[in-house]
Amino acid sequence: MSGVTIELDGRKVQVQPGLSILQAAANCGVEIPHLCTCDGLRTEGNCRSCLVEVQGERNLVASCSRSVKPGMVVQINSPRAVKNRALVLELMLSDLPQGGDYGELSTAAAQAGVTVRPALQAQRAPAPHAHDASHPAMQVNLDACIQCTRCVRACRESQVNGVIGLAGRGADTHIVFDLSDPMGLSSCVACGECVQACPTGAISAKPLASATHETAEAFGTKPGQCVRFNAQDKTVDSVCPYCGVGCLLTYHVQDNKIISVDGRDGPANHG
């Protein structure tokens, strides 16, 4: 299959047909900031952090959802594109509590030299029902959510569980589990796909867990005391025993007891 010739910031390159501008740029060693797009998930194009300028287009375009075409002239680092991407990142950061570490968003903002103006930060409204620690292995902090919907697509399309969705409209739009149930009371099967998909840590693995009567003896502590799950003696690569698909896992082991499990990349994990 013949390649497609496009121009990226004044440099003519040949890329594979059918790629998005974002993918083509990455293959050429040019990184464009992006948050709602993730390998293995359907492209949504809703965060607008990957805006670029395309010659002949009146508006900036989302590079994650625009396919390359022969002769396309793309300006990634034009003053207009850089300014608009920075504004998008600033607006997202201004809607989150100040001073937090928000994973990919904080990294993208730091690389772009973006800081939040006090006037924007002052207009922030805290998310209602932001914190949910009802699940034994995961925690939810909607204060850190940018509504990129990566968790929704991971849950519905990658794992086909259909637990996570969106509720509300406009400024009241927010992530929900089942019918707005606490995560721990929902039909979540604890696969952890949403944790791996979330770019800001709005859904994350619990770094601490309260020991139950069943786990207290195993960890040499008392019920109710905290057990730190990130301490480990070794890791063991294995396969998930839940079904016959064969997704790869890494067990974290302490004192010959499994204390946590991470997904490991492999063919079966991609569906």
Phi, psi and omega per residue, in radians:
M1 nan 2.215 -3.110
S2 -1.276 2.661 -3.122
G3 -1.466 3.019 3.118
V4 -1.979 2.271 3.133
T5 -1.634 2.143 3.073
I6 -2.280 3.014 3.118
E7 -2.074 2.151 3.108
L8 -1.995 1.943 3.133
D9 0.877 0.807 3.071
G10 1.477 -0.006 -3.120
R11 -1.947 2.130 3.110
K12 -1.371 2.256 -3.129
V13 -2.371 2.713 3.076
Q14 -1.898 2.194 -3.075
V15 -2.242 2.920 3.126
Q16 -1.272 2.414 3.076
P17 -1.147 2.594 3.111
G18 1.594 -0.206 3.106
L19 -1.301 2.694 2.979
S20 -1.369 2.873 3.080
I21 -1.039 -0.693 3.129
L22 -1.044 -0.812 -3.134
Q23 -1.181 -0.723 -3.142
A24 -1.101 -0.736 3.126
A25 -1.122 -0.737 3.131
A26 -1.080 -0.693 3.120
N27 -1.154 -0.385 3.119
C28 -1.691 0.149 3.092
G29 1.457 0.287 -3.133
V30 -1.967 2.037 -3.116
E31 -1.596 2.242 3.038
I32 -1.929 2.278 3.133
P33 -0.995 2.488 3.101
H34 -2.779 2.551 -3.091
L35 -2.240 -0.738 -3.081
C36 -1.443 -0.253 3.141
T37 -1.631 2.385 -3.111
C38 -2.574 2.427 3.108
D39 -0.990 2.322 3.117
G40 1.603 -0.132 3.126
L41 -2.010 2.606 3.078
R42 -1.071 2.442 3.136
T43 -1.261 2.303 -3.140
E44 -1.897 -0.713 3.088
G45 1.220 0.615 -3.053
N46 -1.835 -0.214 -3.075
C47 -1.493 -0.445 3.098
R48 1.120 0.348 3.124
S49 -1.463 -0.078 -3.090
C50 -1.931 0.457 -3.079
L51 -1.098 2.397 3.054
V52 -2.364 2.932 -3.139
E53 -1.833 2.243 3.121
V54 -2.021 2.249 -3.107
Q55 -1.041 2.280 -3.133
G56 1.649 -0.178 3.130
E57 -1.721 2.342 -3.140
R58 -1.267 -0.695 -3.110
N59 -1.801 2.731 2.988
L60 -1.145 2.628 -3.097
V61 -2.079 2.622 3.060
A62 -1.342 2.014 -3.035
S63 -1.181 -0.355 -3.116
C64 -1.297 -0.413 -3.046
S65 -2.042 0.129 3.097
R66 -1.918 2.107 -3.128
S67 -1.373 2.635 3.111
V68 -1.254 2.617 3.074
K69 -2.326 2.647 3.137
P70 -0.984 2.299 3.107
G71 1.409 0.035 -3.129
M72 -1.098 2.355 3.107
V73 -1.959 2.002 -3.045
V74 -2.025 2.303 3.030
Q75 -1.949 1.899 -3.119
I76 -1.470 -0.692 -3.042
N77 -1.937 0.519 3.013
S78 -1.170 2.660 -3.140
P79 -0.942 -0.667 -3.135
R80 -1.151 -0.798 -3.127
A81 -1.154 -0.783 -3.133
V82 -1.078 -0.754 -3.120
K83 -1.111 -0.751 -3.114
N84 -1.228 -0.681 3.081
R85 -1.102 -0.712 3.119
A86 -1.110 -0.688 3.127
L87 -1.144 -0.699 3.103
V88 -1.072 -0.811 3.134
L89 -1.106 -0.703 3.137
E90 -1.129 -0.737 3.132
L91 -1.113 -0.702 3.110
M92 -1.148 -0.764 3.132
L93 -1.142 -0.610 -3.101
S94 -1.166 -0.334 -3.127
D95 -1.598 0.072 -3.128
L96 -2.011 2.727 3.096
P97 -0.976 2.455 -3.044
Q98 -1.231 2.436 2.999
G99 1.519 0.024 -3.127
G100 -1.440 2.879 3.035
D101 -1.743 1.967 -3.055
Y102 -1.965 0.725 2.973
G103 0.966 -2.151 -3.063
E104 -1.083 -0.598 3.115
L105 -1.147 -0.807 3.118
S106 -1.099 -0.680 3.126
T107 -1.127 -0.808 3.133
A108 -1.092 -0.712 -3.141
A109 -1.148 -0.721 3.129
A110 -1.128 -0.723 3.133
Q111 -1.151 -0.531 3.137
A112 -1.578 -0.042 -3.130
G113 1.210 0.575 -3.061
V114 -1.647 2.261 2.963
T115 -2.224 2.685 -3.073
V116 -1.517 2.247 3.076
R117 -1.205 2.460 -3.125
P118 -0.969 -0.608 -3.125
A119 -1.113 -0.605 3.087
L120 -1.290 -0.752 -3.125
Q121 -1.073 -0.577 -3.108
A122 -1.177 -0.359 -3.109
Q123 -1.576 0.020 -3.084
R124 -1.162 2.361 3.039
A125 -1.943 2.146 -3.136
P126 -1.044 2.544 3.135
A127 -1.253 2.315 3.073
P128 -1.218 2.531 3.135
H129 0.921 0.798 -2.991
A130 -1.236 -0.660 -2.968
H131 -1.840 2.324 3.138
D132 -2.488 1.876 3.135
A133 -1.983 0.494 -3.054
S134 -1.329 -0.330 -3.120
H135 -1.456 2.453 -3.096
P136 -1.197 -0.391 -3.044
A137 -2.053 -0.338 -3.068
M138 -2.274 2.791 3.094
Q139 -2.352 2.639 -3.083
V140 -2.086 2.276 3.061
N141 -2.301 1.581 -3.068
L142 -1.189 -0.195 3.012
D143 -1.076 -0.434 -3.123
A144 -1.706 0.067 -3.060
C145 -1.432 2.341 3.064
I146 -1.911 0.154 3.093
Q147 0.967 0.755 3.082
C148 -1.335 -0.308 3.126
T149 1.186 0.306 3.055
R150 -1.091 -0.669 3.135
C151 -1.163 -0.634 3.132
V152 -1.121 -0.823 -3.122
R153 -1.187 -0.653 3.116
A154 -1.116 -0.728 -3.105
C155 -1.275 -0.764 -3.039
R156 -1.456 -0.693 -2.975
E157 -1.785 -0.651 3.122
S158 -1.397 -0.834 -3.097
Q159 -1.713 -0.260 3.136
V160 0.961 0.747 3.091
N161 -1.672 -0.593 3.078
G162 1.160 0.538 -3.138
V163 -1.523 -0.720 -3.019
I164 -1.637 2.388 3.104
G165 -2.623 -3.009 3.114
L166 -2.001 2.462 3.068
A167 -2.296 2.817 3.136
G168 1.436 3.054 -3.141
R169 -2.367 2.694 3.093
G170 1.001 -2.316 -3.116
A171 -1.162 -0.270 -3.123
D172 -1.593 0.034 3.129
T173 -1.126 2.308 -3.118
H174 -2.708 2.790 3.120
I175 -1.285 2.400 3.071
V176 -2.338 2.800 3.067
F177 -1.976 2.132 -3.048
D178 0.932 -2.205 -3.126
L179 -1.721 1.058 -3.119
S180 1.060 0.600 3.088
D181 -1.426 2.698 2.928
P182 -1.007 2.542 -3.070
M183 -0.982 -0.697 -3.111
G184 -1.188 -0.326 3.135
L185 -1.817 0.008 -3.118
S186 -1.450 -3.103 3.128
S187 -1.503 0.274 3.086
C188 -0.957 2.330 3.139
V189 -1.736 0.139 3.073
A190 1.089 0.662 3.107
C191 -1.270 -0.435 3.103
G192 1.448 0.090 -3.116
E193 -1.109 -0.636 -3.139
C194 -1.166 -0.623 3.122
V195 -1.110 -0.757 -3.137
Q196 -1.238 -0.471 -3.095
A197 -1.446 -0.538 -3.011
C198 -1.137 2.200 -3.089
P199 -1.501 -0.188 -3.033
T200 -2.067 -0.118 -3.088
G201 1.489 0.265 3.086
A202 -1.116 -0.566 2.961
I203 -2.074 2.104 -3.037
S204 -2.477 2.825 3.047
A205 -1.310 2.486 3.133
K206 -1.240 2.146 3.083
P207 -1.302 -0.403 3.108
L208 -2.227 2.552 3.075
A209 -2.372 2.504 3.121
S210 -1.422 2.209 -3.084
A211 -1.183 2.330 3.059
T212 -1.620 3.075 3.083
H213 -1.061 -0.561 -3.108
E214 -1.306 -0.618 -3.056
T215 -1.673 -0.290 -3.074
A216 -1.034 -0.783 -3.118
E217 -1.157 -0.655 -3.119
A218 -1.131 -0.592 -3.080
F219 -1.767 0.090 3.094
G220 1.138 0.656 -3.124
T221 -2.331 -2.986 -3.131
K222 -1.895 2.658 3.080
P223 -0.977 2.357 3.133
G224 1.664 -0.365 3.098
Q225 -1.354 2.716 -3.071
C226 -1.471 2.438 3.069
V227 -1.991 2.206 -3.134
R228 -1.510 2.008 -3.033
F229 -1.427 -0.203 -3.089
N230 -1.553 -0.026 3.015
A231 -1.409 2.406 -3.078
Q232 -2.731 2.643 3.054
D233 -1.612 -0.630 -3.084
K234 -2.806 2.956 3.032
T235 -2.130 2.537 -3.127
V236 -2.257 2.110 3.076
D237 -1.348 2.364 -3.104
S238 -2.670 -2.882 -3.117
V239 -2.203 2.453 -3.136
C240 -1.122 2.275 -3.127
P241 -1.573 0.072 -2.999
Y242 -1.160 -0.731 3.132
C243 -2.532 -2.914 -3.064
G244 -1.654 0.125 -3.101
V245 -1.182 -0.739 3.085
G246 1.624 0.600 3.089
C247 -1.113 2.485 -3.072
L248 -1.496 2.475 -3.110
L249 -2.311 2.772 2.953
T250 -2.174 2.081 3.102
Y251 -1.544 2.349 3.030
H252 -1.745 2.146 -2.950
V253 -2.057 2.345 3.032
Q254 -2.318 2.230 -3.113
D255 0.924 0.705 3.125
N256 1.076 0.460 3.067
K257 -2.221 2.401 3.125
I258 -1.264 2.157 -3.132
I259 -1.908 -0.382 3.057
S260 -2.864 2.860 -3.085
V261 -2.371 2.358 3.051
D262 -2.058 2.584 2.999
G263 -1.250 2.591 -3.137
R264 -2.199 2.341 -3.046
D265 -1.138 2.428 3.120
G266 -3.046 2.953 -3.069
P267 -0.966 -0.764 -3.086
A268 -1.167 -0.493 -3.115
N269 -1.200 -0.252 -3.106
H270 -1.692 0.156 2.997
G271 1.574 nan nan
